[in-house]
């Protein structure tokens, strides 16, 4: 047995806990950022208010969301490569992975929308941001059910 296999097996519960913690932090950001966009766009006529929202959006992305995304993936990869634990033979694993990739794409779009808003331009109306706020919720529900009910 290699050093890496032993390391992964001995720290499995730690990695699983950290994966859940950072996934939760990432999701909190994904739930909150589109709401900030909604308030930002709703107040374009108030530049000082928009400046505050730009700061909040930037900090949420750079301090919470980006590191949480990276650490969620890091610990998820550790879990995937832990001997005897991999769920890759379960078709639901691929549905979960697809949902995580969709969340990552949504995260990327949030970054693009943030950049647009920081230049006082919005590709969407406030109502659209309210709707987009629900996308992470739907994907989160699917991911949690798959994680809990690994076998149907």
PEPE-V105030 format. One record per pair of residues at least 12 apart in sequence whose ideal C-beta (glycine too) atoms are under 10 Angstrom apart, sorted by the first residue. I is the first residue (numbers start at 0). J is the second residue. D is the distance in whole Angstrom. If there is no record, write none. Layout:
i=I j=J d=D
i=I j=J d=D
//
This chain:
i=0 j=82 d=8
i=1 j=82 d=9
i=3 j=77 d=10
i=3 j=80 d=8
i=3 j=81 d=10
i=3 j=82 d=9
i=4 j=80 d=9
i=4 j=81 d=8
i=4 j=82 d=5
i=4 j=83 d=9
i=5 j=82 d=9
i=6 j=77 d=9
i=6 j=81 d=9
i=7 j=77 d=6
i=7 j=78 d=8
i=7 j=79 d=10
i=7 j=80 d=6
i=7 j=81 d=4
i=7 j=82 d=7
i=7 j=83 d=10
i=7 j=84 d=8
i=8 j=81 d=6
i=8 j=82 d=6
i=8 j=83 d=8
i=8 j=84 d=8
i=9 j=81 d=10
i=10 j=74 d=10
i=10 j=77 d=8
i=10 j=81 d=9
i=11 j=77 d=8
i=11 j=78 d=7
i=11 j=81 d=5
i=11 j=82 d=10
i=11 j=83 d=9
i=11 j=84 d=6
i=13 j=74 d=9
i=13 j=77 d=9
i=14 j=73 d=9
i=14 j=74 d=5
i=14 j=75 d=9
i=14 j=76 d=9
i=14 j=77 d=5
i=14 j=78 d=6
i=14 j=81 d=7
i=14 j=84 d=10
i=15 j=74 d=8
i=15 j=75 d=10
i=15 j=77 d=9
i=15 j=78 d=6
i=15 j=81 d=9
i=15 j=84 d=9
i=16 j=74 d=9
i=17 j=70 d=7
i=17 j=71 d=9
i=17 j=73 d=9
i=17 j=74 d=5
i=17 j=75 d=10
i=17 j=77 d=9
i=17 j=78 d=10
i=18 j=70 d=8
i=18 j=71 d=6
i=18 j=72 d=9
i=18 j=73 d=8
i=18 j=74 d=4
i=18 j=75 d=5
i=18 j=76 d=9
i=18 j=77 d=8
i=18 j=78 d=6
i=18 j=146 d=10
i=19 j=71 d=9
i=19 j=74 d=9
i=19 j=146 d=9
i=20 j=67 d=9
i=20 j=70 d=8
i=20 j=71 d=9
i=20 j=74 d=9
i=21 j=66 d=8
i=21 j=67 d=5
i=21 j=68 d=8
i=21 j=69 d=8
i=21 j=70 d=4
i=21 j=71 d=5
i=21 j=72 d=9
i=21 j=73 d=8
i=21 j=74 d=7
i=21 j=75 d=9
i=22 j=67 d=8
i=22 j=68 d=9
i=22 j=70 d=9
i=22 j=71 d=5
i=22 j=72 d=10
i=22 j=74 d=9
i=22 j=75 d=8
i=22 j=99 d=9
i=22 j=102 d=9
i=22 j=139 d=9
i=22 j=142 d=8
i=22 j=143 d=10
i=22 j=146 d=9
i=23 j=67 d=8
i=23 j=71 d=9
i=23 j=139 d=10
i=24 j=63 d=6
i=24 j=64 d=8
i=24 j=66 d=8
i=24 j=67 d=4
i=24 j=68 d=9
i=24 j=70 d=8
i=24 j=71 d=8
i=25 j=63 d=8
i=25 j=64 d=6
i=25 j=65 d=9
i=25 j=66 d=9
i=25 j=67 d=4
i=25 j=68 d=5
i=25 j=69 d=9
i=25 j=70 d=8
i=25 j=71 d=5
i=25 j=72 d=10
i=25 j=99 d=10
i=25 j=102 d=8
i=25 j=103 d=10
i=25 j=106 d=8
i=25 j=135 d=9
i=25 j=139 d=10
i=26 j=64 d=10
i=26 j=67 d=8
i=26 j=71 d=9
i=26 j=102 d=8
i=26 j=135 d=6
i=26 j=136 d=9
i=26 j=138 d=9
i=26 j=139 d=6
i=26 j=142 d=9
i=26 j=143 d=10
i=27 j=59 d=9
i=27 j=63 d=7
i=27 j=64 d=9
i=27 j=67 d=8
i=27 j=135 d=10
i=28 j=59 d=5
i=28 j=60 d=7
i=28 j=62 d=9
i=28 j=63 d=5
i=28 j=64 d=4
i=28 j=65 d=9
i=28 j=66 d=10
i=28 j=67 d=7
i=28 j=68 d=9
i=28 j=106 d=8
i=28 j=109 d=8
i=28 j=135 d=9
i=29 j=59 d=10
i=29 j=64 d=7
i=29 j=67 d=9
i=29 j=68 d=9
i=29 j=102 d=7
i=29 j=105 d=7
i=29 j=106 d=7
i=29 j=109 d=7
i=29 j=132 d=9
i=29 j=134 d=8
i=29 j=135 d=4
i=29 j=136 d=9
i=29 j=138 d=9
i=29 j=139 d=8
i=30 j=132 d=7
i=30 j=133 d=10
i=30 j=135 d=6
i=30 j=136 d=7
i=30 j=139 d=8
i=31 j=55 d=9
i=31 j=56 d=10
i=31 j=59 d=6
i=31 j=63 d=9
i=31 j=64 d=9
i=31 j=132 d=9
i=31 j=135 d=10
i=32 j=55 d=9
i=32 j=56 d=6
i=32 j=59 d=6
i=32 j=60 d=7
i=32 j=63 d=9
i=32 j=64 d=7
i=32 j=105 d=10
i=32 j=106 d=9
i=32 j=109 d=5
i=32 j=110 d=9
i=32 j=112 d=8
i=32 j=113 d=8
i=32 j=128 d=9
i=32 j=131 d=10
i=32 j=132 d=9
i=32 j=135 d=9
i=33 j=105 d=9
i=33 j=108 d=10
i=33 j=109 d=7
i=33 j=112 d=8
i=33 j=123 d=10
i=33 j=127 d=9
i=33 j=128 d=5
i=33 j=129 d=8
i=33 j=130 d=9
i=33 j=131 d=5
i=33 j=132 d=4
i=33 j=133 d=9
i=33 j=134 d=8
i=33 j=135 d=8
i=34 j=128 d=8
i=34 j=129 d=8
i=34 j=131 d=10
i=34 j=132 d=6
i=35 j=52 d=6
i=35 j=53 d=9
i=35 j=55 d=6
i=35 j=56 d=5
i=35 j=59 d=7
i=35 j=60 d=10
i=35 j=109 d=10
i=35 j=113 d=9
i=35 j=116 d=9
i=35 j=128 d=9
i=35 j=132 d=10
i=36 j=52 d=8
i=36 j=56 d=7
i=36 j=109 d=8
i=36 j=112 d=6
i=36 j=113 d=8
i=36 j=115 d=9
i=36 j=116 d=6
i=36 j=121 d=8
i=36 j=123 d=8
i=36 j=125 d=8
i=36 j=127 d=9
i=36 j=128 d=4
i=36 j=129 d=9
i=36 j=131 d=8
i=36 j=132 d=8
i=37 j=52 d=10
i=37 j=123 d=9
i=37 j=124 d=9
i=37 j=125 d=5
i=37 j=126 d=8
i=37 j=127 d=9
i=37 j=128 d=4
i=37 j=129 d=5
i=37 j=130 d=10
i=37 j=131 d=9
i=37 j=132 d=7
i=38 j=51 d=10
i=38 j=52 d=6
i=38 j=55 d=9
i=38 j=56 d=10
i=38 j=125 d=8
i=38 j=128 d=9
i=39 j=51 d=9
i=39 j=52 d=4
i=39 j=53 d=7
i=39 j=55 d=9
i=39 j=56 d=7
i=39 j=112 d=10
i=39 j=113 d=9
i=39 j=116 d=5
i=39 j=117 d=9
i=39 j=119 d=10
i=39 j=121 d=8
i=39 j=125 d=9
i=39 j=128 d=8
i=40 j=52 d=9
i=40 j=112 d=10
i=40 j=115 d=10
i=40 j=116 d=7
i=40 j=120 d=10
i=40 j=121 d=5
i=40 j=122 d=10
i=40 j=123 d=7
i=40 j=124 d=7
i=40 j=125 d=5
i=40 j=126 d=9
i=40 j=127 d=9
i=40 j=128 d=6
i=41 j=121 d=10
i=41 j=124 d=9
i=41 j=125 d=5
i=41 j=126 d=10
i=41 j=128 d=9
i=41 j=129 d=10
i=42 j=125 d=9
i=43 j=116 d=9
i=43 j=119 d=7
i=43 j=120 d=9
i=43 j=121 d=7
i=43 j=125 d=9
i=46 j=119 d=8
i=49 j=116 d=8
i=49 j=117 d=9
i=49 j=119 d=7
i=50 j=117 d=10
i=52 j=116 d=8
i=52 j=117 d=10
i=53 j=113 d=8
i=53 j=116 d=7
i=53 j=117 d=5
i=53 j=118 d=10
i=53 j=119 d=9
i=54 j=117 d=10
i=56 j=109 d=9
i=56 j=110 d=10
i=56 j=112 d=9
i=56 j=113 d=5
i=56 j=114 d=10
i=56 j=116 d=7
i=56 j=117 d=8
i=57 j=113 d=7
i=57 j=114 d=10
i=57 j=117 d=7
i=59 j=109 d=9
i=59 j=113 d=9
i=60 j=106 d=9
i=60 j=109 d=7
i=60 j=110 d=6
i=60 j=113 d=6
i=60 j=114 d=10
i=61 j=110 d=10
i=61 j=113 d=10
i=64 j=106 d=7
i=64 j=109 d=8
i=64 j=110 d=9
i=65 j=106 d=8
i=65 j=110 d=8
i=67 j=106 d=10
i=68 j=99 d=10
i=68 j=102 d=9
i=68 j=103 d=7
i=68 j=106 d=6
i=68 j=107 d=10
i=71 j=99 d=8
i=71 j=102 d=9
i=71 j=103 d=9
i=72 j=99 d=8
i=72 j=103 d=8
i=75 j=95 d=10
i=75 j=96 d=9
i=75 j=99 d=8
i=79 j=92 d=9
i=79 j=96 d=9
i=86 j=145 d=9
i=86 j=146 d=10
i=86 j=149 d=7
i=86 j=150 d=10
i=89 j=145 d=9
i=89 j=149 d=7
i=89 j=150 d=7
i=89 j=151 d=10
i=90 j=151 d=10
i=91 j=141 d=10
i=91 j=144 d=9
i=91 j=145 d=5
i=91 j=146 d=9
i=91 j=148 d=8
i=91 j=149 d=7
i=91 j=150 d=8
i=91 j=151 d=7
i=92 j=145 d=8
i=92 j=146 d=10
i=92 j=149 d=8
i=93 j=145 d=10
i=94 j=141 d=7
i=94 j=142 d=9
i=94 j=144 d=10
i=94 j=145 d=6
i=95 j=138 d=10
i=95 j=141 d=8
i=95 j=142 d=6
i=95 j=143 d=10
i=95 j=144 d=9
i=95 j=145 d=4
i=95 j=146 d=7
i=95 j=149 d=9
i=96 j=142 d=10
i=96 j=145 d=10
i=97 j=138 d=9
i=97 j=141 d=9
i=97 j=142 d=10
i=98 j=137 d=9
i=98 j=138 d=5
i=98 j=139 d=8
i=98 j=140 d=9
i=98 j=141 d=5
i=98 j=142 d=5
i=98 j=143 d=10
i=98 j=145 d=8
i=99 j=138 d=8
i=99 j=141 d=10
i=99 j=142 d=7
i=100 j=138 d=10
i=101 j=134 d=8
i=101 j=135 d=9
i=101 j=137 d=10
i=101 j=138 d=6
i=101 j=141 d=9
i=101 j=142 d=10
i=102 j=134 d=9
i=102 j=135 d=6
i=102 j=138 d=5
i=102 j=139 d=8
i=102 j=142 d=8
i=105 j=131 d=8
i=105 j=134 d=6
i=105 j=135 d=6
i=105 j=138 d=8
i=106 j=135 d=9
i=108 j=122 d=10
i=108 j=131 d=8
i=108 j=134 d=9
i=109 j=131 d=9
i=109 j=134 d=10
i=109 j=135 d=9
i=112 j=128 d=8
i=112 j=131 d=8
i=116 j=128 d=10
//
